[in-house]
Amino acid sequence: MGLYDRYLALRLRSSDAALPETVAVIVTERDLLETGAYETLEACLEWAFEFGADRVVVYVSVLDTEVVDTIRHELADVDAPRALAVRGPEDDEQADAPIQIGIGLGGKHEFAAAVQSLAEAVEAGELAPEDIDEAAIEGELVFPVQPDLVVKTGAERLSDFMIWQSVYSELYFTDVNWRDFRRRDYLRALRDYQNRQRRFGR
């Protein structure tokens, strides 16, 4: 670890500002085709937990759903520091693990499926319409977490990612591509987060 990395780490740890408890990272299927991409993922997971995260969500944006099974297979060999749950486009089982990975499971689809499930419960007489609130919707989402920080590498645009959960998240964009994403880039994202005043929509 270089001198600059140590300096950033010291600044983060000596600050009174909070670090994110839930971190989300957005990558693309193209990112994961690069040499060393999964090693970068392993390292990023380590950095997140080293600097106070309790939970990490990784969203893999895909254009071709046929790559989902291949990515799942590659993820099976990832040396993850905590338990890992992976969900794809056809999965509706709620993810409950310190590391949650969505492959091509878009936020619009996830939200629509949650609403449909609640509508079916109302139709079956199991739920009254007036009992549908934010908590009820969140209880039906595949990823029932609210990221404090969302990190997007490579470009300043979001994918169809956790559109309900990330509404109050702090967004951090970096021009650094995933293949070049280093410890110092992650620490810079944390430092930027510490320097913000979170408003939660207020």
Accessible surface in RSA format (square Angstrom, percent):
REM  Atomic radii and reference values for relative SASA: ProtOr
REM  Chains: A
REM  Algorithm: Lee & Richards
REM  Probe-radius: 1.40
REM  Slices: 20
REM RES _ NUM      All-atoms   Total-Side   Main-Chain    Non-polar    All polar
REM                ABS   REL    ABS   REL    ABS   REL    ABS   REL    ABS   REL
RES MET A   1   125.68  65.1  54.39  36.0  71.29 169.7  65.72  55.9  59.97  79.4
RES GLY A   2    34.41  42.4   0.00   N/A  34.41  42.4  27.00  74.1   7.41  16.6
RES LEU A   3   137.15  76.4 129.62  92.7   7.53  18.9 129.62  91.0   7.53  20.3
RES TYR A   4    85.77  40.0  79.49  45.2   6.28  16.3  61.53  46.2  24.24  29.9
RES ASP A   5    11.88   8.3  11.88  11.8   0.00   0.0   0.00   0.0  11.88  11.8
RES ARG A   6   119.69  50.3 113.88  58.1   5.80  13.8  47.25  64.6  72.44  43.9
RES TYR A   7   103.43  48.3  98.05  55.8   5.38  14.0  80.05  60.2  23.39  28.8
RES LEU A   8    10.59   5.9  10.59   7.6   0.00   0.0  10.59   7.4   0.00   0.0
RES ALA A   9     4.10   3.8   4.10   6.3   0.00   0.0   4.10   5.8   0.00   0.0
RES LEU A  10   118.95  66.2 115.56  82.7   3.39   8.5 118.44  83.2   0.51   1.4
RES ARG A  11    91.44  38.4  90.49  46.1   0.95   2.3  23.17  31.7  68.27  41.4
RES LEU A  12     2.37   1.3   0.00   0.0   2.37   5.9   0.00   0.0   2.37   6.4
RES ARG A  13   134.51  56.5 101.51  51.7  33.00  78.6  56.60  77.4  77.91  47.2
RES SER A  14    78.15  66.0  43.86  58.5  34.29  79.0  41.38  88.1  36.77  51.5
RES SER A  15    37.47  31.7  13.51  18.0  23.96  55.2  13.25  28.2  24.22  33.9
RES ASP A  16   155.70 109.1 116.93 116.4  38.78  91.7  43.02 101.3 112.68 112.4
RES ALA A  17    40.32  37.1  21.34  32.9  18.98  43.2  31.74  44.7   8.57  22.7
RES ALA A  18    75.14  69.1  57.73  89.1  17.41  39.6  66.72  94.0   8.42  22.3
RES LEU A  19    43.33  24.1  29.23  20.9  14.09  35.4  29.23  20.5  14.09  37.9
RES PRO A  20     1.21   0.9   0.58   0.5   0.64   2.3   0.93   0.8   0.28   1.7
RES GLU A  21   105.81  60.7 105.49  79.8   0.32   0.8  23.31  45.1  82.50  67.4
RES THR A  22    17.72  12.6  17.72  18.0   0.00   0.0   0.03   0.0  17.68  26.7
RES VAL A  23     0.58   0.4   0.58   0.5   0.00   0.0   0.58   0.5   0.00   0.0
RES ALA A  24     0.00   0.0   0.00   0.0   0.00   0.0   0.00   0.0   0.00   0.0
RES VAL A  25     2.55   1.7   2.55   2.3   0.00   0.0   2.55   2.2   0.00   0.0
RES ILE A  26     0.16   0.1   0.00   0.0   0.16   0.4   0.00   0.0   0.16   0.4
RES VAL A  27     1.83   1.2   1.61   1.5   0.22   0.5   1.83   1.6   0.00   0.0
RES THR A  28    38.72  27.5  38.72  39.2   0.00   0.0  35.12  47.2   3.59   5.4
RES GLU A  29    30.96  17.8  29.45  22.3   1.51   3.6  12.45  24.1  18.51  15.1
RES ARG A  30   173.31  72.8 172.66  88.0   0.65   1.6  59.13  80.8 114.18  69.2
RES ASP A  31    25.74  18.0  25.08  25.0   0.66   1.6   0.66   1.6  25.08  25.0
RES LEU A  32    12.95   7.2   3.75   2.7   9.20  23.1   3.75   2.6   9.20  24.8
RES LEU A  33   149.39  83.2 118.44  84.7  30.96  77.8 121.46  85.3  27.94  75.2
RES GLU A  34    63.28  36.3  55.76  42.2   7.52  17.9   7.76  15.0  55.51  45.3
RES THR A  35   139.57  99.3 114.05 115.6  25.52  60.8  84.94 114.1  54.62  82.6
RES GLY A  36    31.05  38.3   0.00   N/A  31.05  38.3  21.13  58.0   9.92  22.2
RES ALA A  37     1.33   1.2   0.08   0.1   1.25   2.8   0.08   0.1   1.25   3.3
RES TYR A  38    37.04  17.3  36.76  20.9   0.28   0.7  34.18  25.7   2.86   3.5
RES GLU A  39   112.30  64.5 107.11  81.0   5.18  12.3  56.23 108.8  56.06  45.8
RES THR A  40    19.02  13.5  13.89  14.1   5.12  12.2   5.24   7.0  13.78  20.8
RES LEU A  41     5.56   3.1   5.56   4.0   0.00   0.0   5.56   3.9   0.00   0.0
RES GLU A  42    43.46  25.0  43.35  32.8   0.12   0.3   8.69  16.8  34.78  28.4
RES ALA A  43    33.27  30.6  27.14  41.9   6.12  13.9  32.96  46.4   0.31   0.8
RES CYS A  44     2.86   2.2   2.76   3.1   0.10   0.2   0.10   0.3   2.76   3.0
RES LEU A  45     0.98   0.5   0.90   0.6   0.08   0.2   0.98   0.7   0.00   0.0
RES GLU A  46    89.19  51.2  87.58  66.3   1.61   3.8  31.07  60.1  58.12  47.5
RES TRP A  47    28.80  11.6  28.80  13.9   0.00   0.0  16.10   8.6  12.69  20.6
RES ALA A  48     1.50   1.4   1.13   1.7   0.37   0.8   1.13   1.6   0.37   1.0
RES PHE A  49    23.16  11.6   8.10   5.0  15.06  39.2   8.50   5.2  14.66  42.0
RES GLU A  50    81.44  46.8  49.39  37.4  32.06  76.3  37.23  72.0  44.21  36.1
RES PHE A  51     6.65   3.3   1.56   1.0   5.09  13.2   4.67   2.8   1.98   5.7
RES GLY A  52    44.29  54.6   0.00   N/A  44.29  54.6  31.19  85.6  13.10  29.3
RES ALA A  53     5.75   5.3   0.67   1.0   5.08  11.6   0.67   0.9   5.08  13.5
RES ASP A  54    90.67  63.5  81.39  81.0   9.28  22.0  27.45  64.6  63.23  63.1
RES ARG A  55    66.95  28.1  66.95  34.1   0.00   0.0   1.83   2.5  65.13  39.5
RES VAL A  56     1.42   0.9   1.42   1.3   0.00   0.0   1.42   1.2   0.00   0.0
RES VAL A  57     1.20   0.8   1.20   1.1   0.00   0.0   1.20   1.0   0.00   0.0
RES VAL A  58     1.88   1.2   1.85   1.7   0.03   0.1   1.85   1.6   0.03   0.1
RES TYR A  59    12.91   6.0  12.81   7.3   0.10   0.3   4.52   3.4   8.39  10.3
RES VAL A  60     1.88   1.2   1.88   1.7   0.00   0.0   1.88   1.6   0.00   0.0
RES SER A  61    22.46  19.0  20.86  27.8   1.60   3.7   0.06   0.1  22.40  31.4
RES VAL A  62    23.92  15.7   2.30   2.1  21.63  52.1   2.36   2.1  21.56  58.5
RES LEU A  63   164.71  91.7 129.59  92.7  35.12  88.3 132.60  93.1  32.10  86.4
RES ASP A  64    66.81  46.8  63.35  63.0   3.47   8.2  26.49  62.3  40.33  40.2
RES THR A  65    88.45  62.9  78.03  79.1  10.42  24.8  49.46  66.4  38.98  58.9
RES GLU A  66   147.76  84.8 122.06  92.3  25.70  61.2  48.20  93.2  99.56  81.3
RES VAL A  67    39.66  26.1  38.11  34.5   1.55   3.7  39.66  34.5   0.00   0.0
RES VAL A  68    11.02   7.3  11.02  10.0   0.00   0.0  11.02   9.6   0.00   0.0
RES ASP A  69   107.73  75.5 101.50 101.0   6.23  14.7  32.82  77.2  74.91  74.7
RES THR A  70    82.21  58.5  77.06  78.1   5.14  12.3  52.81  70.9  29.39  44.4
RES ILE A  71     8.77   5.0   8.77   6.5   0.01   0.0   8.77   6.3   0.00   0.0
RES ARG A  72    79.46  33.4  72.39  36.9   7.07  16.8  30.06  41.1  49.40  29.9
RES HIS A  73   125.50  68.6 119.09  82.8   6.41  16.4  79.47  81.9  46.04  53.6
RES GLU A  74    71.48  41.0  69.03  52.2   2.45   5.8   8.50  16.4  62.98  51.4
RES LEU A  75     5.88   3.3   2.08   1.5   3.80   9.6   2.22   1.6   3.65   9.8
RES ALA A  76    84.00  77.2  42.50  65.6  41.50  94.4  55.81  78.6  28.19  74.7
RES ASP A  77   112.10  78.5  83.44  83.0  28.66  67.8  33.75  79.4  78.35  78.1
RES VAL A  78    18.40  12.1   1.03   0.9  17.37  41.8   2.05   1.8  16.35  44.3
RES ASP A  79   108.51  76.0  99.22  98.8   9.29  22.0  29.29  68.9  79.22  79.0
RES ALA A  80    30.20  27.8   7.33  11.3  22.87  52.0   7.47  10.5  22.74  60.2
RES PRO A  81    44.86  32.7  10.53   9.6  34.33 124.8  21.66  17.9  23.20 144.2
RES ARG A  82   109.01  45.8  95.09  48.5  13.91  33.1  32.92  45.0  76.08  46.1
RES ALA A  83    66.90  61.5  49.64  76.6  17.26  39.3  61.11  86.1   5.78  15.3
RES LEU A  84    56.56  31.5  24.25  17.3  32.31  81.2  24.25  17.0  32.31  87.0
RES ALA A  85    13.34  12.3   9.00  13.9   4.34   9.9  13.34  18.8   0.00   0.0
RES VAL A  86    25.24  16.6  16.51  14.9   8.74  21.1  16.51  14.3   8.74  23.7
RES ARG A  87    33.30  14.0  33.30  17.0   0.00   0.0   2.62   3.6  30.68  18.6
RES GLY A  88     1.32   1.6   0.00   N/A   1.32   1.6   1.32   3.6   0.00   0.0
RES PRO A  89    24.99  18.2  23.07  21.0   1.93   7.0  23.55  19.4   1.44   9.0
RES GLU A  90   162.96  93.6 133.70 101.1  29.26  69.7  66.74 129.1  96.22  78.6
RES ASP A  91    44.64  31.3  36.96  36.8   7.68  18.2   7.80  18.4  36.84  36.7
RES ASP A  92   119.94  84.0 102.37 101.9  17.56  41.5  29.22  68.8  90.72  90.5
RES GLU A  93   121.98  70.0 114.20  86.4   7.78  18.5  45.24  87.5  76.74  62.7
RES GLN A  94    73.01  40.8  60.66  44.3  12.35  29.4  22.10  47.0  50.91  38.6
RES ALA A  95     0.20   0.2   0.00   0.0   0.20   0.5   0.00   0.0   0.20   0.5
RES ASP A  96   122.65  85.9  95.86  95.4  26.79  63.3  27.19  64.0  95.46  95.2
RES ALA A  97    11.05  10.2   6.60  10.2   4.45  10.1  11.05  15.6   0.00   0.0
RES PRO A  98    40.45  29.5  39.83  36.3   0.62   2.3  40.37  33.3   0.08   0.5
RES ILE A  99     0.00   0.0   0.00   0.0   0.00   0.0   0.00   0.0   0.00   0.0
RES GLN A 100     1.06   0.6   1.06   0.8   0.00   0.0   0.00   0.0   1.06   0.8
RES ILE A 101     0.24   0.1   0.24   0.2   0.00   0.0   0.24   0.2   0.00   0.0
RES GLY A 102     0.88   1.1   0.00   N/A   0.88   1.1   0.65   1.8   0.23   0.5
RES ILE A 103     0.00   0.0   0.00   0.0   0.00   0.0   0.00   0.0   0.00   0.0
RES GLY A 104    16.96  20.9   0.00   N/A  16.96  20.9   2.20   6.0  14.77  33.1
RES LEU A 105     6.66   3.7   1.00   0.7   5.66  14.2   1.32   0.9   5.34  14.4
RES GLY A 106     9.14  11.3   0.00   N/A   9.14  11.3   6.47  17.7   2.67   6.0
RES GLY A 107     1.57   1.9   0.00   N/A   1.57   1.9   0.65   1.8   0.92   2.1
RES LYS A 108   147.76  72.1 142.88  87.7   4.88  11.6  87.12  78.4  60.65  64.6
RES HIS A 109   101.96  55.7  94.90  66.0   7.06  18.1  67.50  69.6  34.47  40.1
RES GLU A 110     5.81   3.3   3.63   2.7   2.18   5.2   1.47   2.9   4.34   3.5
RES PHE A 111    64.68  32.4  64.57  40.0   0.11   0.3  64.57  39.1   0.11   0.3
RES ALA A 112    57.40  52.8  49.25  76.0   8.15  18.5  53.67  75.6   3.73   9.9
RES ALA A 113    39.77  36.6  31.96  49.3   7.81  17.8  34.95  49.2   4.82  12.8
RES ALA A 114     1.52   1.4   0.00   0.0   1.52   3.5   1.10   1.6   0.42   1.1
RES VAL A 115    67.52  44.4  67.11  60.8   0.41   1.0  67.11  58.3   0.41   1.1
RES GLN A 116   109.64  61.3 104.64  76.5   5.00  11.9  31.79  67.7  77.86  59.0
RES SER A 117    40.85  34.5  36.04  48.1   4.80  11.1  16.64  35.4  24.21  33.9
RES LEU A 118    11.46   6.4  11.27   8.1   0.18   0.5  11.46   8.0   0.00   0.0
RES ALA A 119    55.97  51.5  45.18  69.7  10.79  24.5  50.97  71.8   5.00  13.2
RES GLU A 120    96.45  55.4  91.60  69.3   4.85  11.6  39.25  75.9  57.20  46.7
RES ALA A 121    22.18  20.4  18.86  29.1   3.31   7.5  21.57  30.4   0.61   1.6
RES VAL A 122    43.71  28.8  34.10  30.9   9.61  23.2  34.10  29.6   9.61  26.1
RES GLU A 123   154.97  89.0 120.36  91.1  34.61  82.4  52.34 101.2 102.63  83.8
RES ALA A 124    67.83  62.4  29.28  45.2  38.55  87.7  42.47  59.8  25.36  67.2
RES GLY A 125    67.08  82.7   0.00   N/A  67.08  82.7  32.50  89.2  34.57  77.4
RES GLU A 126   138.41  79.5  99.95  75.6  38.46  91.6  44.70  86.5  93.72  76.5
RES LEU A 127    43.68  24.3  34.37  24.6   9.31  23.4  39.30  27.6   4.38  11.8
RES ALA A 128    34.17  31.4  26.06  40.2   8.11  18.5  30.26  42.6   3.92  10.4
RES PRO A 129    86.72  63.2  76.93  70.1   9.79  35.6  77.13  63.7   9.58  59.6
RES GLU A 130   144.36  82.9 107.29  81.2  37.08  88.3  67.87 131.3  76.49  62.5
RES ASP A 131    80.51  56.4  67.15  66.8  13.37  31.6  18.27  43.0  62.24  62.1
RES ILE A 132    64.76  36.9  43.38  32.3  21.38  51.5  43.38  31.2  21.38  58.0
RES ASP A 133    82.02  57.5  72.59  72.3   9.43  22.3  39.86  93.8  42.16  42.0
RES GLU A 134   119.50  68.6 117.33  88.8   2.18   5.2  35.79  69.2  83.72  68.4
RES ALA A 135    70.04  64.4  57.89  89.3  12.15  27.6  59.99  84.5  10.05  26.6
RES ALA A 136    25.49  23.4  10.28  15.9  15.21  34.6  22.86  32.2   2.63   7.0
RES ILE A 137    22.91  13.0  22.91  17.1   0.00   0.0  22.91  16.5   0.00   0.0
RES GLU A 138    47.53  27.3  46.63  35.3   0.90   2.1  15.75  30.5  31.77  25.9
RES GLY A 139    50.45  62.2   0.00   N/A  50.45  62.2  31.07  85.3  19.38  43.4
RES GLU A 140    71.43  41.0  53.70  40.6  17.74  42.2   3.31   6.4  68.13  55.6
RES LEU A 141     1.80   1.0   1.15   0.8   0.65   1.6   1.15   0.8   0.65   1.8
RES VAL A 142     7.69   5.1   7.45   6.7   0.24   0.6   7.69   6.7   0.00   0.0
RES PHE A 143     6.21   3.1   6.21   3.8   0.00   0.0   6.21   3.8   0.00   0.0
RES PRO A 144    53.61  39.1  26.18  23.9  27.43  99.7  29.71  24.5  23.89 148.5
RES VAL A 145    16.72  11.0  11.56  10.5   5.16  12.4  16.20  14.1   0.52   1.4
RES GLN A 146   106.21  59.4  92.21  67.4  14.00  33.3  29.59  63.0  76.62  58.1
RES PRO A 147     3.06   2.2   0.00   0.0   3.06  11.1   0.00   0.0   3.06  19.0
RES ASP A 148    27.32  19.1  27.32  27.2   0.00   0.0   1.47   3.5  25.85  25.8
RES LEU A 149     0.21   0.1   0.21   0.2   0.00   0.0   0.21   0.2   0.00   0.0
RES VAL A 150     1.65   1.1   0.81   0.7   0.84   2.0   0.81   0.7   0.84   2.3
RES VAL A 151     0.31   0.2   0.31   0.3   0.00   0.0   0.31   0.3   0.00   0.0
RES LYS A 152    12.88   6.3  12.88   7.9   0.00   0.0   4.44   4.0   8.44   9.0
RES THR A 153     2.47   1.8   0.12   0.1   2.36   5.6   0.00   0.0   2.47   3.7
RES GLY A 154    32.27  39.8   0.00   N/A  32.27  39.8   9.30  25.5  22.97  51.4
RES ALA A 155    23.42  21.5  18.12  28.0   5.30  12.1  23.42  33.0   0.00   0.0
RES GLU A 156   136.85  78.6 104.64  79.2  32.22  76.7  26.61  51.5 110.24  90.0
RES ARG A 157   166.99  70.1 160.92  82.0   6.07  14.5  62.40  85.3 104.60  63.4
RES LEU A 158    78.00  43.4  49.34  35.3  28.66  72.1  49.59  34.8  28.42  76.5
RES SER A 159    31.84  26.9  13.45  18.0  18.39  42.4  13.78  29.3  18.06  25.3
RES ASP A 160    54.96  38.5  43.19  43.0  11.77  27.8  34.66  81.6  20.29  20.2
RES PHE A 161     9.68   4.8   4.08   2.5   5.61  14.6   4.26   2.6   5.42  15.5
RES MET A 162     5.78   3.0   3.90   2.6   1.88   4.5   3.93   3.3   1.85   2.4
RES ILE A 163    80.34  45.7  59.97  44.7  20.37  49.1  63.71  45.9  16.63  45.1
RES TRP A 164    64.11  25.7  55.44  26.8   8.66  20.3  57.53  30.7   6.58  10.7
RES GLN A 165     7.37   4.1   2.99   2.2   4.38  10.4   2.56   5.4   4.81   3.6
RES SER A 166    17.82  15.1  11.02  14.7   6.80  15.7   0.88   1.9  16.94  23.7
RES VAL A 167   102.46  67.4  72.38  65.5  30.08  72.5  80.90  70.3  21.56  58.5
RES TYR A 168   107.68  50.3  98.51  56.0   9.17  23.9  60.58  45.5  47.10  58.1
RES SER A 169    15.26  12.9   0.20   0.3  15.07  34.7   0.00   0.0  15.26  21.4
RES GLU A 170    27.44  15.8  26.42  20.0   1.02   2.4   1.21   2.3  26.23  21.4
RES LEU A 171    58.27  32.4  50.49  36.1   7.78  19.5  50.49  35.5   7.78  20.9
RES TYR A 172    35.67  16.7  34.45  19.6   1.22   3.2  14.59  11.0  21.08  26.0
RES PHE A 173    62.73  31.4  40.63  25.2  22.10  57.5  40.76  24.7  21.97  62.9
RES THR A 174    17.09  12.2  10.40  10.5   6.69  15.9   7.95  10.7   9.14  13.8
RES ASP A 175   120.47  84.4 102.16 101.7  18.31  43.3  36.64  86.2  83.83  83.6
RES VAL A 176    39.53  26.0  33.05  29.9   6.48  15.6  39.48  34.3   0.05   0.1
RES ASN A 177    54.96  37.9  52.96  51.2   2.00   4.8   5.43  13.1  49.53  47.9
RES TRP A 178     1.14   0.5   0.67   0.3   0.47   1.1   0.67   0.4   0.47   0.8
RES ARG A 179   121.81  51.1  96.86  49.4  24.96  59.4  23.44  32.0  98.37  59.6
RES ASP A 180    73.31  51.4  66.13  65.8   7.18  17.0  26.20  61.7  47.11  47.0
RES PHE A 181     8.48   4.2   0.42   0.3   8.06  21.0   0.42   0.3   8.06  23.1
RES ARG A 182   118.31  49.7 115.32  58.8   3.00   7.1  59.21  80.9  59.11  35.8
RES ARG A 183    37.45  15.7  35.37  18.0   2.08   5.0  18.62  25.5  18.82  11.4
RES ARG A 184    61.78  25.9  61.78  31.5   0.00   0.0   0.15   0.2  61.62  37.3
RES ASP A 185     3.94   2.8   2.80   2.8   1.13   2.7   2.08   4.9   1.85   1.8
RES TYR A 186     1.75   0.8   1.75   1.0   0.00   0.0   0.50   0.4   1.26   1.5
RES LEU A 187     0.00   0.0   0.00   0.0   0.00   0.0   0.00   0.0   0.00   0.0
RES ARG A 188    88.83  37.3  84.81  43.2   4.02   9.6  30.00  41.0  58.84  35.7
RES ALA A 189     0.02   0.0   0.00   0.0   0.02   0.0   0.00   0.0   0.02   0.1
RES LEU A 190     0.62   0.3   0.62   0.4   0.00   0.0   0.62   0.4   0.00   0.0
RES ARG A 191    46.59  19.6  46.59  23.7   0.00   0.0  19.04  26.0  27.55  16.7
RES ASP A 192    47.47  33.3  43.25  43.0   4.22  10.0   8.99  21.2  38.48  38.4
RES TYR A 193    16.13   7.5  13.29   7.6   2.84   7.4   5.02   3.8  11.11  13.7
RES GLN A 194    14.71   8.2   0.84   0.6  13.88  33.0   2.25   4.8  12.47   9.5
RES ASN A 195   105.93  73.0  69.92  67.6  36.01  86.7  27.96  67.3  77.97  75.4
RES ARG A 196    84.25  35.4  62.36  31.8  21.89  52.1  32.50  44.4  51.75  31.4
RES GLN A 197   138.45  77.4 115.43  84.4  23.02  54.8  44.32  94.3  94.13  71.4
RES ARG A 198    49.68  20.9  31.76  16.2  17.92  42.7  22.48  30.7  27.20  16.5
RES ARG A 199   141.64  59.5 136.21  69.4   5.43  12.9  41.55  56.8 100.09  60.7
RES PHE A 200    93.03  46.5  79.27  49.1  13.77  35.8  79.66  48.3  13.38  38.3
RES GLY A 201    65.09  80.3   0.00   N/A  65.09  80.3  25.86  71.0  39.23  87.9
RES ARG A 202   202.75  85.1 152.65  77.8  50.10 119.3 109.12 149.1  93.63  56.7
END  Absolute sums over single chains surface
CHAIN  1 A    10779.2       8598.7       2180.4       5283.3       5495.9
END  Absolute sums over all chains
TOTAL         10779.2       8598.7       2180.4       5283.3       5495.9
